[in-house]
């Protein structure tokens, strides 16, 4: 039997790698607009960190034919915890590989989620040491706040898309020690799960892929900590022709203040305006949202979540973002692909005043 995982064996999300067909545009987005520091270049990759990220990098941008998630890595709470999680995964027959080839990180366990997402666990992480000109007078801050763009503080969370949410959630719970803080169900079908290994409302989320595809990314979120920054960022993105998907607003699920945009390479990025709900009590019980409450769950304010992207688009995508919107937009004559995707969306979501553009089917 696989060893069950105690709480806090995984400390937090440490890093993600994003594939992009437009590396210059993606780099410009993260450095010039979000104020992230470049720490290294290697081959087709550029390594970035935000000013409160503790390690050498949190976002790795890698040139690739299509946008998507290269991998996401979680840091364990100790070297022993890493070994225990490796055993728990191997005991269930997971295909695990040990590597040690990432800048700033040591011995790394690579594996896949049940839906095919590339994931890693790591303990050894090199703390960022700022050069004199970037050292902050705030001792808990690894580097100065940049004087460029509207700087994000740190990486916050990832949201995965899966053909079936439940196996992914179950794996994070049983093998990695996560607890599910909130979830959405449509009858017996799990539509989404928000999971955490610490007091944050979530650091990993998983949403049902309405196209039935496997291993895709919905978004990576970067943390501001102040909802007003999302409003300021929306103005900045508008001025610099970054496509805003939806927001600023606040989700009922997680209580997080959100702004969703698409970086030039095609990946969806969320700007997270506050921590959302914090689960401080050790016996937190999962909150299960029913479809009857989905209006509040999606957006507390008046934001519209567009069907043609928010519920259908993930990376990698077989289509460019522009072509995807054309194919999945509503209108008087929806495409067969849009009709099929709409049929996979719960009726309560289709009918929500916070959802726009669902085609008739």
N, C-alpha and C positions, 0 to 999 in steps of 0.2 A: 504494500500500500504506500502511496506517496505521502511523504511527510507534510502535514498541514503547516501552514505558514502563520506565525504569530504576527500580531500587529507591529508595524514600524520596522519590518525587515527591509523594506524599501523606503528610503528617505524622501526622495523627490525626483522630479524630472530634471535631468542635467543638460540634455542637448537634443537637437534634431538636425538632420541633414535634409535639405530641400533640393530636389532636382529642378533644373530650369533650362528651357531652350533659349532664354534671353539672359545670360549671366550678367552682362553689363547693366541691363535694366533692373534686374533683381538686386544687384549690389547697390545701385543708385538709390533704390527704394529704401533699403535697410540702413544705409549709411547717411545719405543726405536728408531723407525725410524722417526716419526713425532714430537717427543719431547714434547708431551702433558703431563701435570701434572695430577696425580691421586689425587682427592680431597675427595672421599668417596667410601666405599663399603657397599652394602646393599642387602641382599638376593642373587639373581643371577645377580646383576647389579654392574657395576663399573662406577663411574662418573669421567669425564675428562674435562680439560679446557686447551686451548692454552694460551700462555703467554700474549696475548693482549685481550683475552676474558674478558669482564667486570664482568661476574657473576660467581657463584660457579661452574657451569659446562655448557658446550655446546654440549658435546657428551656423551651419556649414552649407555654403552654396556651391553646388556642383553642376557644371554644365552637362546637359543630357538632352536627348531628342524630345522628351516630353516632361512636363511638370510632374511633381509627385513627391512622395516621402521616400528618401533614401533609407533612413532608419531613425528611430528614436531610442535614446538611452536613458535609463533610470539608474540613479546611484543608490546603492544599498547602504545600510546603516553601519556595516562593519565588514571586514573581510570574511568573517565566519558566516555572516548573513548571506553573502554572495555564494559561498560554498553550499549552504543549506538550500538556497533557491535553485542552484544548479542541480542538486540532487532531486529536489521536488519535481523539476521539469523532466529530468532524465527518467525518473521512475514512472512517468506516464508515457514514455516512448517518444518524447519530443526530440527533434533533431537539434542538438546543441553543438556549438563550435566555440573553442577558446581562441581569441586573437589578442594581439598587443601591438597594434599598428596605427592608433589614432593619436594625433598630436595632443598632448596635454593630459592624456588618460592612459592608464595601465591595463592590466589584465582584464579582458572583456569577454563576457559570455554572450554569444549571439544565438538567437532563436527566432521563431516566427509565432505570431498569434494564430489561433485556429482558423482565421480568415486569410492568413498570408501576409500580414504586416511584418516588416523587418524590425525587430526589437533587440535591445541589448541591455545587459546589467553590468555595472562597473562599480568598484569601490575606489580604486586608486585614481585620484584626480588632482592635478597640479593646480594649486591656488594661484590666481592671478596676482602678480606683483607689479604695481604700477611704476613706471619710471617717474623720476622726480617731478617732471612737469605735469603729470596726471594724478599725482597723489592728492587725495581729498583730506581736508581738515576734519571731516566727519569720520571718525575712526571706524565706524561700522560700514562704511562705504568703500568698496575696493578701488574706486577711481572717481575722478571728478565728473560731474554732470557736464556733458558736452554742450558746446555753444553752437549747435547746428541742428536744424530741423526742430522737431518736437520729440525729444529723446524719451524712449521707453526705458523702464527701469530694469526689467529682467524678462526672461522667458517665463510663461505662466503655465500653459497646458497644451495638450494636443487633443483633437477630436478625430476619431477614426470612423470610417464608413465600413460596414460589414454586411455581407449577404444574410447573415444570421447573428443578431446581437448576443443572444444568450450564451453560446459557447465562448465568445470572447470575454464577456463579463465573468463567467464561471472560471475561466482560466486565470484572470487577474485576481480573483478572490482566492482560489484554492492554491495557486502556485506562487503568487507574488505577495499575498497578504493584504491586498486592497480590500476596502469595504465599499459597497455601493451606497452612496449617500442619497441619490435620487434616481428614479427610473420612470419611464413612460410605457404604458401597456395599452394595447388595443385588443380587448378580450384576453386571449391566451398568448398573443404575440407581443414580444418585447420590442418596442420601437426605439428605445434609447436607454442608455445607462451612463450615469456620471459617477466616477470612482475616484477614491483618494486613499493614500497611505499615510496621510498626516491630517492636520486640522483644516486644510483647505477644503472647500466644497467639492473640488475635483481637480485632478491633474491629468487624468485620462478620461475621455468620454468616448462612447461608441454609439453611432446612430445607424439605423437600418438603411441600406443602400437600395433605393427604390428601383434602380436599374438591375439589381440582382448581381452586380459585379463584386469581386473580392479584392480585399487588401488595399482599398483606396483611402486617401486622406480627405477629410472634410476641411479642417483648418488647423493652423498653428496659432496660438494666442500669445501676444506680448502684453506685458502689464504696465499700465500707467499708474493706477492707484488713486486717481482723482477723476471723477466722471466729467468734469469740465474739460479735461484734456481731450476727451473723445469729441467734444463739440469743436474745440480748437483744431483737432486733427482733421475733422471733416472739412473744415474750411481750407486747410492746407492741401488736402487731397483734391478738392475741387479745383483749386488754383493750378495744381500741377498735373491735372488730367489722369489721376488715379481713379479707376472705376469703383465707386461706392456701391456695395450690394444692398445694405440696409443698415439702419441706425442713424444716429445714436439713439439708444433706448435701453430698456432694462428687461432681462428675462425674469419670469417668475421662477422657472427652474434655475437653481443656483443663486438667484438674486444678483446675477452679474450684470454690470453695465456694459453694453456691447456696441461695437462699430465693426462691420465686416467690409473688407475691401479685397480687391484682387491685385496682387503685385504684378509687375509687367511680365513675369514668366508664366503667369496663369494660376499660381497657387492662391487659395483663399487665406487671408490673414485676418485674425480678429484682434482688435485693440480692446483690451479688458480694462474698464475704467475704475474698478474697485475689486476688493477681494471676493465679493459675493458673501454668501453665508459661510460662517466658520463653525465647524462641528467640534466644539470644545469638549462636550461630554463623552466619556469613554464608551457609553452604552447607546450611542446614537443609533436610532432605528431608521432604516431606509424609508424615505418618503416615496410612495408610489402614486404617480399622477395618472388619473383616468382620462379618457378622451373627453369626458364631460367638462373637464377643467382645463382643456388645452389652450383656450384663449389666454388665460392668465399665465400659463406655463410658457407660451411662446414669447409674449411681449406684454409687459404691464402697461406701457404707453400706447401710442398709436402707430408704431412702425409696422410696415408691411414686409413680410418675408416672401420674396418672389419665388413662386413655384419653379420657374424655368431655370433657376440656379440653386437656391438654397436647399431644395429637396431633391435635386437631380444631379447637380454637378459636383464631381470630386476629381481629384487627380491621383494617378494619371487618367486622362480623358482621351477617348478616341477622336474627339473633335476639339478644335480650338475653342476657347471660351466664346468667341463671337459666333462661330458656327453652332455651338451647343445652344446658345440662347435662341438663335433663329429656329432650330429644330424643335426646341421644347417650349417655346412661347405659346401662349394660348391664341386666341383669335377665332375667327369664324370657321377656319378650316385647319384644325390641329393635325399634325403629322401622326402617323401610327405610333411612333416612338413616344410622343407626348401623351397620347391616349393610354398607352400601356403603362407609362409611369404614373399617370393620374389614377389609374385603377389600383396601383399599389399603395397609394396614400390613403390613410384612414379618412372616412367621410367627414369626421369632425374637424380634421385639419383642412380639408377642402373648403368647408363651410365657414371656417374661422374668418372674422373680419381682419385678422392680422396676417392673412395669407392672400397673395395676389397672383393673378395670371393662371389659375388652374383651368385647363381646357375642359370643355364638355366631353363626356365619353359615355 
